[in-house]
Amino acid sequence: MANEVKIKLTDAQKAKIKEATGQNLPEIRVESFGSGPAVSSPASSSPLKATRAMRAHKAMRAQKAMKAQKAMRAQKAMRAQKAMRAQKAMRAQKAMRAQ
């Protein structure tokens, strides 16, 4: 089972942390999992979540753009294929008239 301790920071400690990192931290949390302690702050996970959300959003936009690009390529390929068929049909029709 994990042990957890929350340490409330003094105003001087808060000011030093804010000056160094730019973040407002009211407390520090220390947890122990097994033999190694893990130190974190309550506000430290929110920038990470924001970064993950931004990456997910960018990935989704890239995926949509890729789908649109593939759709456009497929559409152009179909038009080219239809044009080739029409061209071949015209040649065959002219060849039949020539005979």
C-alpha beads as a LAMMPS data file, in Angstrom:
LAMMPS data file: protein, C-alpha beads

99 atoms
98 bonds

1 atom types
1 bond types

-500.0 500.0 xlo xhi
-500.0 500.0 ylo yhi
-500.0 500.0 zlo zhi

Masses

1 110.0

Atoms # bond

1 1 1 0.000 0.000 0.000
2 1 1 1.218 3.510 -0.794
3 1 1 2.015 6.051 1.930
4 1 1 1.279 9.669 1.148
5 1 1 2.267 12.925 2.852
6 1 1 1.144 16.413 1.808
7 1 1 3.391 19.284 2.886
8 1 1 1.894 22.771 3.003
9 1 1 4.378 25.376 1.818
10 1 1 5.103 28.660 3.554
11 1 1 4.670 31.949 1.730
12 1 1 8.445 32.263 1.296
13 1 1 8.676 28.756 -0.168
14 1 1 5.756 29.445 -2.505
15 1 1 7.443 32.659 -3.675
16 1 1 10.744 30.868 -4.373
17 1 1 9.008 28.141 -6.352
18 1 1 6.934 30.654 -8.313
19 1 1 10.061 32.693 -9.107
20 1 1 11.960 29.610 -10.282
21 1 1 9.201 27.782 -12.187
22 1 1 6.410 30.298 -12.772
23 1 1 3.910 27.919 -11.153
24 1 1 1.799 28.542 -8.084
25 1 1 2.174 25.493 -5.807
26 1 1 0.293 25.520 -2.499
27 1 1 1.615 22.108 -1.408
28 1 1 3.988 19.278 -2.284
29 1 1 2.904 15.658 -2.184
30 1 1 5.347 12.852 -1.348
31 1 1 4.323 9.258 -1.993
32 1 1 6.163 6.028 -1.394
33 1 1 5.600 3.080 -3.715
34 1 1 7.637 0.124 -2.561
35 1 1 11.167 1.220 -1.740
36 1 1 11.425 4.448 -3.790
37 1 1 9.728 7.748 -2.889
38 1 1 7.953 9.775 -5.551
39 1 1 7.611 13.544 -5.185
40 1 1 4.983 15.521 -7.045
41 1 1 2.887 18.634 -6.785
42 1 1 -0.868 18.828 -7.331
43 1 1 -0.532 21.322 -10.200
44 1 1 2.216 19.406 -12.005
45 1 1 -0.171 17.008 -13.737
46 1 1 -2.338 19.668 -15.408
47 1 1 0.332 20.927 -17.880
48 1 1 0.999 17.306 -18.762
49 1 1 -2.695 16.715 -19.409
50 1 1 -2.848 19.872 -21.524
51 1 1 0.159 18.692 -23.554
52 1 1 -1.425 15.295 -24.112
53 1 1 -4.707 16.897 -25.147
54 1 1 -2.885 19.175 -27.587
55 1 1 -1.004 16.240 -29.108
56 1 1 -4.238 14.276 -29.454
57 1 1 -5.915 17.256 -31.112
58 1 1 -3.029 17.681 -33.574
59 1 1 -3.044 13.968 -34.349
60 1 1 -6.785 14.082 -35.020
61 1 1 -6.382 17.053 -37.384
62 1 1 -3.538 15.310 -39.201
63 1 1 -5.622 12.170 -39.539
64 1 1 -8.571 14.122 -40.974
65 1 1 -6.273 15.911 -43.415
66 1 1 -4.785 12.595 -44.511
67 1 1 -8.244 11.128 -45.108
68 1 1 -9.254 14.181 -47.141
69 1 1 -6.046 13.952 -49.167
70 1 1 -6.631 10.251 -49.873
71 1 1 -10.220 10.988 -50.899
72 1 1 -9.037 13.664 -53.325
73 1 1 -6.461 11.299 -54.819
74 1 1 -9.087 8.595 -55.238
75 1 1 -11.447 11.060 -56.888
76 1 1 -8.751 12.209 -59.319
77 1 1 -7.832 8.615 -60.105
78 1 1 -11.469 7.787 -60.901
79 1 1 -11.745 10.803 -63.203
80 1 1 -8.543 9.803 -64.977
81 1 1 -9.767 6.237 -65.346
82 1 1 -13.096 7.390 -66.790
83 1 1 -11.282 9.721 -69.197
84 1 1 -9.050 6.859 -70.376
85 1 1 -12.082 4.621 -70.938
86 1 1 -13.824 7.359 -72.900
87 1 1 -10.697 7.945 -74.968
88 1 1 -10.350 4.218 -75.749
89 1 1 -14.031 4.012 -76.650
90 1 1 -13.646 6.936 -79.045
91 1 1 -10.626 5.292 -80.724
92 1 1 -12.501 2.024 -81.060
93 1 1 -15.493 3.819 -82.531
94 1 1 -13.296 5.648 -85.057
95 1 1 -11.583 2.387 -85.972
96 1 1 -14.976 0.743 -86.574
97 1 1 -16.063 3.623 -88.843
98 1 1 -12.791 3.428 -90.782
99 1 1 -13.438 -0.215 -91.690

Bonds

1 1 1 2
2 1 2 3
3 1 3 4
4 1 4 5
5 1 5 6
6 1 6 7
7 1 7 8
8 1 8 9
9 1 9 10
10 1 10 11
11 1 11 12
12 1 12 13
13 1 13 14
14 1 14 15
15 1 15 16
16 1 16 17
17 1 17 18
18 1 18 19
19 1 19 20
20 1 20 21
21 1 21 22
22 1 22 23
23 1 23 24
24 1 24 25
25 1 25 26
26 1 26 27
27 1 27 28
28 1 28 29
29 1 29 30
30 1 30 31
31 1 31 32
32 1 32 33
33 1 33 34
34 1 34 35
35 1 35 36
36 1 36 37
37 1 37 38
38 1 38 39
39 1 39 40
40 1 40 41
41 1 41 42
42 1 42 43
43 1 43 44
44 1 44 45
45 1 45 46
46 1 46 47
47 1 47 48
48 1 48 49
49 1 49 50
50 1 50 51
51 1 51 52
52 1 52 53
53 1 53 54
54 1 54 55
55 1 55 56
56 1 56 57
57 1 57 58
58 1 58 59
59 1 59 60
60 1 60 61
61 1 61 62
62 1 62 63
63 1 63 64
64 1 64 65
65 1 65 66
66 1 66 67
67 1 67 68
68 1 68 69
69 1 69 70
70 1 70 71
71 1 71 72
72 1 72 73
73 1 73 74
74 1 74 75
75 1 75 76
76 1 76 77
77 1 77 78
78 1 78 79
79 1 79 80
80 1 80 81
81 1 81 82
82 1 82 83
83 1 83 84
84 1 84 85
85 1 85 86
86 1 86 87
87 1 87 88
88 1 88 89
89 1 89 90
90 1 90 91
91 1 91 92
92 1 92 93
93 1 93 94
94 1 94 95
95 1 95 96
96 1 96 97
97 1 97 98
98 1 98 99
